[in-house]
Amino acid sequence: MAAKKPLNPLLFSKPQIAKERIEILLSQAQKYAKEKPIFAKRCISLARKISKRYRVRLTKLQKLSFCKECETPMLPGYNVSIHLLSKKRLLVHECKNCKSVHHYRY
């Protein structure tokens, strides 16, 4: 039986691996936000560090999934309140942990 060939390290680029790792970390943060809030904060801070280190942009949904001030996962009704300002066409997130307010256009 022939021996397995080692994987070529050039098949996977570093930014692609970083994107996959960021996805995993953010999903873990959302999953454990209620039971282990400290672990969830750590996952988000690691995801942000990875995106900065490898110059990978977070997607719009990823950016909306956590508070930029206190790095807690945003769970509507649990630790964030969401409002729509229809005249200004804004989505308003109010974090209940750090009391920060973020406005997003829609």
Backbone as CSV, one residue per row, in Angstrom:
resi,resn,N_x,N_y,N_z,CA_x,CA_y,CA_z,C_x,C_y,C_z
1,MET,0.843,-1.168,0.000,0.000,0.000,0.000,0.890,1.233,0.000
2,ALA,0.553,2.167,-0.830,1.374,3.373,-0.978,1.166,4.306,0.213
3,ALA,2.231,4.979,0.562,2.148,5.938,1.674,1.380,7.179,1.216
4,LYS,0.699,7.807,2.163,-0.060,9.008,1.846,0.883,10.161,1.540
5,LYS,0.484,10.959,0.557,1.267,12.145,0.253,0.925,13.230,1.262
6,PRO,1.904,13.969,1.730,1.587,15.065,2.655,0.823,16.166,1.924
7,LEU,-0.052,16.846,2.656,-0.827,17.930,2.063,0.079,19.093,1.697
8,ASN,-0.176,19.660,0.566,0.585,20.808,0.110,0.131,22.044,0.896
9,PRO,1.013,22.718,1.598,0.594,23.876,2.384,0.113,25.042,1.529
10,LEU,0.427,25.028,0.246,-0.006,26.114,-0.622,-1.451,25.950,-1.078
11,LEU,-2.058,24.789,-0.800,-3.449,24.589,-1.194,-4.393,25.501,-0.415
12,PHE,-4.096,25.733,0.827,-4.924,26.589,1.662,-4.163,27.873,1.951
13,SER,-4.743,28.968,1.591,-4.082,30.240,1.875,-4.398,30.658,3.307
14,LYS,-3.557,31.466,3.883,-3.740,31.904,5.258,-5.031,32.702,5.466
15,PRO,-5.387,33.629,4.553,-6.658,34.335,4.750,-7.875,33.410,4.714
16,GLN,-7.828,32.368,3.904,-8.942,31.422,3.846,-9.064,30.662,5.163
17,ILE,-7.948,30.236,5.709,-7.948,29.540,6.999,-8.428,30.494,8.095
18,ALA,-8.011,31.757,8.017,-8.433,32.743,9.007,-9.942,32.953,8.952
19,LYS,-10.518,33.015,7.758,-11.967,33.181,7.626,-12.720,32.013,8.240
20,GLU,-12.227,30.803,8.005,-12.860,29.620,8.575,-12.792,29.646,10.098
21,ARG,-11.640,30.035,10.615,-11.460,30.078,12.069,-12.355,31.149,12.697
22,ILE,-12.493,32.287,12.027,-13.361,33.357,12.520,-14.806,32.869,12.571
23,GLU,-15.249,32.167,11.529,-16.606,31.608,11.499,-16.833,30.690,12.701
24,ILE,-15.857,29.813,12.949,-15.984,28.868,14.059,-16.064,29.601,15.387
25,LEU,-15.180,30.578,15.590,-15.150,31.305,16.858,-16.437,32.090,17.092
26,LEU,-16.961,32.748,16.066,-18.185,33.527,16.243,-19.401,32.632,16.478
27,SER,-19.425,31.469,15.846,-20.537,30.548,16.101,-20.462,29.995,17.528
28,GLN,-19.255,29.718,18.006,-19.087,29.260,19.394,-19.508,30.350,20.385
29,ALA,-19.195,31.601,20.060,-19.577,32.713,20.937,-21.090,32.838,21.026
30,GLN,-21.781,32.701,19.903,-23.247,32.775,19.922,-23.844,31.598,20.686
31,LYS,-23.226,30.445,20.542,-23.738,29.234,21.180,-23.631,29.307,22.704
32,TYR,-22.507,29.813,23.209,-22.259,29.822,24.649,-22.465,31.188,25.296
33,ALA,-23.177,32.080,24.663,-23.328,33.441,25.176,-24.047,33.480,26.520
34,LYS,-25.060,32.648,26.699,-25.829,32.674,27.951,-25.164,31.872,29.060
35,GLU,-24.616,30.702,28.724,-24.040,29.838,29.762,-22.662,30.304,30.217
36,LYS,-21.816,30.683,29.244,-20.430,31.058,29.561,-20.100,32.402,28.903
37,PRO,-20.526,33.519,29.501,-20.294,34.819,28.856,-18.811,35.193,28.740
38,ILE,-17.987,34.765,29.668,-16.563,35.083,29.603,-15.914,34.350,28.426
39,PHE,-16.299,33.088,28.230,-15.796,32.312,27.098,-16.241,32.939,25.777
40,ALA,-17.481,33.415,25.729,-18.008,34.046,24.512,-17.240,35.326,24.184
41,LYS,-16.938,36.125,25.200,-16.150,37.346,24.983,-14.757,37.007,24.458
42,ARG,-14.176,35.958,25.004,-12.837,35.540,24.574,-12.856,35.095,23.112
43,CYS,-13.886,34.361,22.720,-13.999,33.919,21.320,-14.094,35.118,20.383
44,ILE,-14.869,36.120,20.764,-15.024,37.300,19.918,-13.728,38.094,19.846
45,SER,-13.034,38.229,20.962,-11.776,38.974,20.928,-10.732,38.241,20.074
46,LEU,-10.712,36.906,20.138,-9.794,36.137,19.296,-10.147,36.282,17.816
47,ALA,-11.434,36.268,17.502,-11.861,36.424,16.106,-11.453,37.787,15.568
48,ARG,-11.591,38.815,16.376,-11.192,40.154,15.943,-9.681,40.243,15.755
49,LYS,-8.916,39.617,16.645,-7.458,39.618,16.512,-7.013,38.894,15.241
50,ILE,-7.665,37.786,14.944,-7.320,37.036,13.737,-7.622,37.867,12.501
51,SER,-8.773,38.551,12.501,-9.125,39.357,11.326,-8.160,40.519,11.135
52,LYS,-7.668,41.079,12.224,-6.692,42.163,12.110,-5.323,41.640,11.673
53,ARG,-4.940,40.505,12.205,-3.616,39.953,11.926,-3.476,39.550,10.462
54,TYR,-4.512,38.917,9.921,-4.437,38.420,8.546,-5.175,39.323,7.557
55,ARG,-5.585,40.489,8.013,-6.253,41.497,7.182,-7.455,40.921,6.444
56,VAL,-8.297,40.252,7.215,-9.518,39.661,6.679,-10.688,40.481,7.205
57,ARG,-11.525,40.970,6.302,-12.680,41.751,6.730,-13.787,40.837,7.237
58,LEU,-14.461,41.307,8.277,-15.636,40.600,8.760,-16.822,40.970,7.877
59,THR,-17.718,40.013,7.662,-18.898,40.295,6.856,-19.873,41.160,7.650
60,LYS,-20.879,41.695,6.982,-21.865,42.556,7.632,-22.572,41.812,8.769
61,LEU,-22.966,40.576,8.532,-23.639,39.796,9.572,-22.719,39.518,10.754
62,GLN,-21.444,39.277,10.478,-20.501,39.036,11.564,-20.315,40.294,12.403
63,LYS,-20.266,41.453,11.750,-20.104,42.697,12.492,-21.309,42.994,13.359
64,LEU,-22.504,42.634,12.901,-23.722,42.900,13.657,-23.938,41.906,14.791
65,SER,-23.141,40.847,14.843,-23.391,39.795,15.826,-22.754,40.055,17.196
66,PHE,-21.953,41.115,17.336,-21.360,41.409,18.635,-21.229,42.914,18.842
67,CYS,-21.137,43.323,20.099,-20.953,44.729,20.450,-19.482,45.085,20.278
68,LYS,-19.232,46.202,19.632,-17.847,46.605,19.379,-17.177,47.175,20.622
69,GLU,-17.963,47.653,21.563,-17.395,48.259,22.771,-16.982,47.202,23.801
70,CYS,-17.914,46.321,24.157,-17.631,45.361,25.238,-17.399,43.939,24.726
71,GLU,-17.500,43.720,23.405,-17.233,42.435,22.766,-18.104,41.298,23.308
72,THR,-19.366,41.579,23.583,-20.296,40.525,23.966,-21.157,40.163,22.767
73,PRO,-21.536,38.897,22.633,-22.414,38.518,21.530,-23.785,39.156,21.712
74,MET,-24.346,39.668,20.637,-25.644,40.329,20.721,-26.751,39.309,20.496
75,LEU,-27.549,39.100,21.508,-28.708,38.227,21.429,-29.945,39.074,21.676
76,PRO,-30.770,39.315,20.653,-31.941,40.181,20.819,-32.859,39.695,21.938
77,GLY,-33.232,40.626,22.801,-34.094,40.299,23.928,-33.331,39.893,25.167
78,TYR,-32.111,39.444,25.015,-31.309,39.010,26.163,-30.365,40.119,26.609
79,ASN,-29.524,40.606,25.722,-28.585,41.650,26.105,-28.522,42.794,25.097
80,VAL,-29.489,42.861,24.185,-29.531,43.965,23.229,-30.993,44.260,22.880
81,SER,-31.289,45.537,22.734,-32.615,45.911,22.233,-32.436,46.536,20.858
82,ILE,-33.347,46.196,19.959,-33.251,46.633,18.573,-34.461,47.482,18.230
83,HIS,-34.207,48.633,17.618,-35.275,49.534,17.188,-35.070,49.884,15.732
84,LEU,-36.166,50.172,15.040,-36.114,50.666,13.673,-36.599,52.108,13.658
85,LEU,-35.803,52.993,13.099,-36.220,54.373,12.889,-36.542,54.507,11.400
86,SER,-37.827,54.427,11.075,-38.214,54.347,9.667,-37.979,55.648,8.912
87,LYS,-38.144,56.804,9.573,-37.945,58.077,8.866,-36.489,58.279,8.474
88,LYS,-35.587,57.863,9.324,-34.155,58.002,9.032,-33.568,56.737,8.413
89,ARG,-34.387,55.684,8.319,-33.962,54.392,7.779,-32.737,53.858,8.531
90,LEU,-32.875,53.772,9.849,-31.784,53.297,10.700,-32.222,52.097,11.522
91,LEU,-31.299,51.204,11.731,-31.440,50.093,12.661,-30.595,50.450,13.876
92,VAL,-31.203,50.475,15.048,-30.502,50.915,16.258,-30.345,49.726,17.197
93,HIS,-29.098,49.435,17.565,-28.789,48.404,18.553,-28.354,49.091,19.834
94,GLU,-28.992,48.742,20.951,-28.594,49.274,22.255,-28.131,48.109,23.126
95,CYS,-26.855,48.084,23.435,-26.285,47.031,24.268,-26.689,47.273,25.711
96,LYS,-27.198,46.236,26.372,-27.624,46.373,27.760,-26.464,46.200,28.737
97,ASN,-25.329,45.671,28.272,-24.172,45.491,29.145,-23.398,46.788,29.331
98,CYS,-23.060,47.439,28.226,-22.220,48.639,28.307,-22.985,49.916,27.951
99,LYS,-24.266,49.791,27.635,-25.135,50.933,27.313,-24.703,51.684,26.056
100,SER,-23.973,51.049,25.172,-23.572,51.716,23.930,-24.686,51.589,22.897
101,VAL,-24.743,52.565,22.001,-25.772,52.601,20.953,-25.076,52.603,19.606
102,HIS,-25.504,51.719,18.706,-24.932,51.634,17.362,-26.038,51.812,16.341
103,HIS,-25.796,52.635,15.339,-26.765,52.913,14.285,-26.261,52.302,12.983
104,TYR,-27.150,51.611,12.289,-26.824,51.003,11.007,-27.888,51.388,9.991
105,ARG,-27.480,51.706,8.786,-28.439,52.013,7.718,-29.020,50.723,7.167
106,TYR,-30.276,50.827,6.736,-30.901,49.687,6.063,-31.568,50.129,4.799
